[in-house]
Amino acid sequence: MFLDTVIARNPELVDVAATLHEQGAIPPDTYVVDRDAVAANAALLAAEADRLGLTLWFVVKQLGRNPELIRAVADHIPAYAAIDAGEARTLHATGAARPGNLGHLVQIPRRALPELLAWRPETVTVYDAANARAVSDAAVDLGLVQDVLVRIESAPGAGYPGQDGGVPLDGLDAFAHAVEALPGIRIAGVTAFPCLLCDPTTGAPHPTPNLTLAIRARQALAARGHTGLNDRTGQDGRTGLKLSAPSATSVAALPLLAEHGVTHAEPGHALTGTTPLHAVDPHQPEKPAYVYVTEVAHTLADGRPAVFGGGFYPRARIDSALLPRTGQRLRVADAPAENIDYYRLLDAPPPGAPAPRIGDTAVLSFRTQIFVTRSTVAVVAGLSSGAPRLTGLYDAQGRALETT
């Protein structure tokens, strides 16, 4: 999906990744991430958000919750959105950034609330009155009042399986009436997901019906007298209530969000230059910042090489793999999402072309979510100055591994 773009815009990363594998410094099934490019992309996003008066909360699930990369991003974007309690703990442990929004996309488990609320997050997302009550109870015990964002239920057909829930727009008034009596929380705004998507042909970001619902929800809350005046970020938006609109956040998308009155955006794939827009338009300002490295494990009788898996994401839209030893680009065969990716098959080379060998490096680049893989993450620094070095190996949850 991104191989052409990364070869054109960050060829040094491709070369370094292949060399590290050939030297045995990294195993197959490894994402190699250019820390300098991630930092530069974060700086671009921060500058554009500042120009537009938007606040950013960065997201790191797709980066494997990596502490090195968290610190690189936090130098430019100081607050994060953690999708679940585990990610929040990893982010907090780095000490590099402050908690912007917790509990979105995954609610904070009730028993974890005292721990996480003690960090004083700017906001916590709640999906229903029961979760709002749990947040209030924990906040009261800590002697504080916690700002919350109301997750608005997705429009029909505009959400993702496994992400069900939220307050329906026609139930918002009843929800707000129940929550207003709780002593430990304050309604500070709304959120929904996904609020933007990229056109499959042009890659251009466009609003989803969920953004329309979130805008209407904020208007309804404002009509009830909610003002958001305790917004600690200083980004109050048109009504004083926050409107966080995650998904497909990039430099190109930020003006669109600002036009719709959004106050907060959550860049994730833009930090690595891997939104669907970047796959279509190689001239976007964010630079592609990772590749996936594996190797040939065996060859089928018909000449098709099988490469080691472990990091192939079902929504990756993989096109081809580069085999640096021969310079070949071989098509990657589709594989059903319901099967474990022990291996992935490549097309056989054309007649007369060199045959792949066991152990040959294969380099790919595609959309991923590293935190749901079993991959290794290798962080490389110094590419921007011409002095690349491997700075660490980590698992897919950001835990450091011993380097060889």
C-alpha positions in Angstrom: 0.0 0.0 0.0 2.8 2.4 0.9 5.8 0.7 -0.6 6.1 3.0 -3.7 5.8 6.1 -1.5 8.4 5.0 1.1 10.8 4.0 -1.7 10.4 7.4 -3.3 10.3 9.6 -0.2 12.3 7.6 2.4 14.6 5.2 0.5 17.2 5.4 3.3 14.8 3.7 5.6 14.3 0.9 3.2 18.1 0.4 2.8 18.8 0.6 6.6 15.9 -1.9 7.4 17.2 -4.4 4.8 20.8 -4.0 6.1 19.7 -4.6 9.7 18.0 -7.8 8.8 20.8 -9.0 6.6 23.2 -8.4 9.5 21.0 -10.3 11.9 20.3 -7.2 14.0 16.6 -7.6 13.6 14.5 -10.8 13.2 11.8 -11.4 10.5 8.4 -10.0 11.4 9.8 -6.6 12.5 8.5 -3.1 11.9 11.4 -0.7 11.4 10.4 2.9 12.4 12.3 6.1 11.5 12.2 8.1 14.8 13.4 11.3 13.0 10.5 11.1 10.5 8.0 10.5 13.3 9.2 13.5 15.2 9.2 15.7 12.0 5.6 14.6 11.2 4.5 15.5 14.8 6.1 18.9 14.4 4.2 19.5 11.1 0.9 18.5 12.7 1.5 20.6 15.8 2.3 23.7 13.7 -0.8 23.4 11.5 -3.0 22.7 14.5 -1.6 25.8 16.3 -2.3 27.9 13.2 -5.9 26.7 13.2 -6.5 27.0 16.9 -6.9 23.2 17.3 -5.7 21.0 20.2 -4.1 17.7 19.4 -4.1 14.5 21.5 -1.7 12.0 19.9 -2.5 8.3 19.6 0.1 5.5 19.6 -1.7 2.2 19.3 -0.6 1.9 15.6 3.0 2.5 16.7 3.1 -0.4 19.2 2.8 1.9 22.2 6.5 2.5 21.9 8.2 4.6 24.5 10.9 6.0 22.2 8.4 7.1 19.7 6.1 8.5 22.4 8.8 10.7 23.6 9.6 11.8 20.1 6.0 12.8 19.5 5.5 14.4 22.9 8.3 16.9 22.2 5.8 18.5 19.8 2.4 17.3 20.9 2.3 17.3 24.7 -0.9 15.4 25.4 -2.2 12.0 24.4 -5.5 10.1 23.9 -5.2 6.5 25.2 -7.5 4.0 23.7 -7.6 1.7 26.7 -6.2 1.4 30.2 -3.2 -0.6 29.1 -2.2 2.0 26.6 -2.8 4.7 29.2 -0.4 3.0 31.6 2.3 2.7 29.0 2.0 6.4 28.1 2.0 7.5 31.7 5.1 5.4 32.5 7.2 7.3 30.0 6.5 10.6 31.9 6.8 12.4 28.5 3.2 13.6 28.0 0.1 14.4 29.9 -3.2 12.6 29.6 -5.6 14.4 27.3 -8.4 11.9 26.8 -8.8 8.4 28.4 -11.5 5.8 27.7 -11.9 6.2 24.0 -12.1 3.9 22.2 -12.3 1.5 25.2 -14.0 2.5 28.4 -11.8 2.5 31.6 -12.7 -0.6 33.6 -14.4 0.5 36.8 -11.7 -0.9 39.1 -9.0 1.0 37.2 -10.7 4.3 37.5 -9.0 5.4 40.8 -5.6 4.8 39.4 -6.1 6.6 36.1 -8.2 9.5 37.4 -5.4 10.3 39.9 -3.3 11.3 36.9 -5.8 14.2 36.3 -6.6 13.6 32.7 -8.2 16.5 30.9 -11.2 14.4 29.9 -12.6 10.9 30.2 -14.9 9.5 27.6 -18.1 7.8 28.8 -20.5 5.7 26.7 -23.5 5.6 29.1 -24.9 6.8 32.4 -23.5 3.8 34.3 -20.0 4.6 33.2 -20.5 8.3 34.0 -21.7 7.3 37.5 -18.6 5.1 38.0 -16.3 7.9 37.0 -18.2 10.3 39.3 -17.9 7.9 42.2 -14.1 7.4 41.7 -13.6 11.2 41.3 -15.5 12.0 44.5 -13.3 9.5 46.4 -10.3 11.3 45.0 -11.7 14.7 46.0 -12.0 16.0 42.4 -14.4 16.8 39.6 -13.6 15.1 36.4 -14.4 16.5 33.0 -16.0 13.9 30.7 -16.7 13.7 27.0 -20.0 12.0 25.9 -19.4 9.4 23.3 -22.3 9.7 20.7 -23.6 6.5 19.2 -22.6 6.1 15.5 -25.0 6.7 12.8 -26.4 3.5 11.2 -23.7 1.9 9.1 -21.1 4.5 10.1 -19.5 2.6 12.9 -17.2 -0.4 13.2 -18.0 -3.8 14.6 -16.5 -4.3 18.0 -16.9 -0.5 18.7 -20.6 -0.5 19.6 -22.0 1.8 22.1 -22.5 5.4 23.0 -25.4 7.8 23.8 -27.9 8.0 20.9 -28.6 11.5 19.9 -32.3 11.1 20.8 -31.3 9.9 24.2 -28.9 12.7 25.0 -31.3 14.9 26.9 -32.2 12.0 29.3 -28.6 11.1 29.7 -27.6 14.7 30.4 -30.4 15.0 32.9 -29.2 12.0 34.8 -25.5 12.9 34.7 -26.0 16.6 35.8 -26.9 15.4 39.3 -23.6 13.5 39.7 -21.2 15.4 41.9 -17.9 14.0 40.6 -18.1 14.8 36.9 -18.8 17.7 34.5 -19.9 17.3 30.9 -17.1 19.1 29.0 -18.0 18.0 25.4 -18.7 15.2 23.0 -16.9 12.8 20.7 -17.7 10.2 18.1 -15.9 7.7 15.9 -15.0 7.7 13.1 -15.6 11.4 12.3 -13.6 11.5 9.1 -12.8 8.9 6.5 -10.7 9.0 3.3 -12.2 8.5 -0.1 -11.0 5.1 -1.4 -10.1 6.5 -4.8 -8.7 10.0 -4.1 -7.7 9.6 -0.5 -9.3 12.9 0.3 -10.7 13.1 3.9 -14.4 13.8 4.2 -16.8 14.0 7.1 -18.9 11.0 8.1 -22.5 11.2 9.5 -20.9 10.7 12.9 -19.4 14.2 12.8 -22.8 15.7 12.0 -24.3 13.8 15.0 -21.5 15.1 17.3 -22.0 18.7 16.2 -25.7 18.4 16.8 -25.0 16.8 20.2 -22.8 19.6 21.2 -25.4 22.1 20.2 -28.0 20.2 22.3 -25.8 20.3 25.3 -25.1 24.0 24.9 -28.8 24.6 24.8 -29.1 22.9 28.2 -26.6 25.4 29.6 -23.4 23.4 29.4 -20.6 25.8 28.8 -17.3 23.9 29.2 -15.9 26.9 31.0 -13.5 24.7 33.0 -11.7 23.7 29.8 -8.1 23.5 31.0 -6.7 23.5 27.5 -8.0 27.0 26.6 -9.4 25.7 23.3 -13.1 26.3 24.0 -14.6 26.1 20.5 -17.7 27.9 19.4 -19.9 26.9 22.4 -17.3 26.4 25.0 -17.8 22.6 24.8 -15.1 20.4 23.4 -15.7 18.4 20.2 -13.1 15.7 19.6 -13.3 14.3 16.1 -10.8 11.4 15.7 -10.0 9.3 12.6 -8.0 10.1 9.5 -6.4 13.1 11.2 -3.6 14.6 9.1 -2.2 18.0 8.1 -4.6 17.9 5.1 -7.6 17.1 7.3 -7.0 19.7 10.0 -8.5 22.7 8.1 -11.6 20.6 7.4 -12.0 19.9 11.1 -11.5 23.5 12.0 -14.2 24.5 9.5 -16.7 22.2 11.3 -15.9 23.7 14.7 -13.9 20.8 16.0 -11.7 21.7 19.0 -9.6 18.5 19.4 -8.1 16.1 16.9 -6.2 12.8 17.4 -3.4 12.1 14.9 -2.3 8.5 14.7 -1.3 7.2 11.3 -0.3 10.8 10.2 2.6 10.5 12.6 4.0 7.8 10.3 2.7 9.2 7.1 0.4 6.2 6.6 -3.2 7.4 6.3 -5.1 6.3 3.2 -4.5 9.7 1.8 -0.7 9.1 1.9 -1.1 5.9 0.0 -2.7 7.8 -2.9 -0.9 11.1 -2.7 2.9 10.9 -2.2 3.2 14.7 -2.0 1.5 15.0 1.4 3.8 16.8 3.9 4.1 13.9 6.4 6.9 11.5 5.5 6.4 7.7 5.5 8.2 6.5 8.6 8.0 2.7 8.8 8.5 -0.5 6.8 7.8 -4.1 7.6 10.7 -6.6 7.3 10.4 -10.3 7.0 12.2 -13.1 5.2 11.6 -16.0 2.9 10.9 -19.1 5.0 10.4 -21.7 2.2 9.3 -22.1 -1.4 6.3 -24.0 -2.6 6.7 -26.6 -5.4 5.2 -24.1 -7.9 7.9 -21.6 -7.1 5.9 -19.3 -4.8 8.0 -18.1 -1.8 6.4 -18.0 1.6 7.5 -15.3 4.0 7.2 -15.3 7.8 4.1 -13.6 9.1 3.0 -12.2 12.4 2.5 -8.6 11.5 0.1 -8.7 8.6 -3.0 -6.6 9.5 -6.3 -7.7 7.9 -7.1 -4.2 6.6 -3.6 -3.6 5.3 -4.3 -3.6 1.5 -0.8 -5.0 0.8 0.3 -4.9 -2.8 3.8 -6.1 -3.2 7.1 -7.0 -1.5 10.6 -5.9 -2.4 13.4 -8.5 -2.2 16.5 -6.4 -2.0 19.0 -9.2 -2.9 17.5 -9.5 -6.4 15.7 -6.2 -6.6 12.5 -8.0 -7.5 9.0 -6.7 -6.6 6.7 -9.7 -6.1 3.0 -9.4 -5.6 1.7 -10.5 -2.2 -1.2 -12.9 -2.4 -4.4 -12.1 -0.5 -5.1 -14.0 2.7 -8.4 -14.4 4.6 -8.6 -12.5 7.8 -10.0 -15.4 9.7 -6.7 -17.4 9.4 -3.6 -16.9 11.5 -0.8 -15.3 9.4 1.9 -17.8 10.0 3.1 -17.1 6.5 2.2 -15.0 3.5 2.7 -16.1 0.0 4.3 -14.1 -2.8 4.0 -14.7 -6.5 6.6 -16.8 -8.1 9.3 -14.8 -10.0 8.8 -14.7 -13.8 10.6 -17.4 -15.8 14.4 -16.8 -16.0 14.4 -14.5 -13.0 16.5 -15.3 -9.9 14.8 -17.7 -7.5 14.3 -16.4 -3.9 16.5 -18.2 -1.3 15.6 -19.2 2.2 16.5 -16.2 4.5 16.2 -13.6 1.7 15.0 -10.2 3.1 11.6 -9.0 2.1 10.6 -5.4 2.7 6.9 -4.2 2.7 5.0 -1.2 3.7 1.3 -1.2 4.5 -1.3 0.1 6.9 -1.1 -1.6 10.3 -2.0 -1.5 13.9 1.2 -2.8 15.6 -0.4 -3.3 19.0 -2.6 -6.2 17.7 0.3 -8.0 16.1 3.1 -10.3 17.5 5.8 -8.3 15.8 9.0 -6.8 16.9 9.5 -3.0 16.6 13.0 -1.7 15.8 13.5 2.1 16.2 16.1 3.8 14.1 17.4 7.3 14.7 19.8 9.5 12.7 18.4 8.8 9.2 17.8 12.6 8.8 21.4 13.4 9.4 22.9 10.5 7.4 24.1 8.6 10.5 21.5 5.9 11.1 21.6 3.7 14.2 19.4 1.1 15.8 18.3 2.6 19.2 16.2 -0.2 20.5 14.1 -3.3 19.9 10.6 -3.6 21.5 7.6 -5.9 21.4 4.3 -4.9 20.0 3.2 -3.4 23.4 6.3 -1.2 23.8 8.3 -3.4 26.2 12.1 -3.3 25.6 13.8 -6.4 24.2 17.4 -7.4 24.4 19.4 -6.5 21.3 21.8 -9.0 19.8 
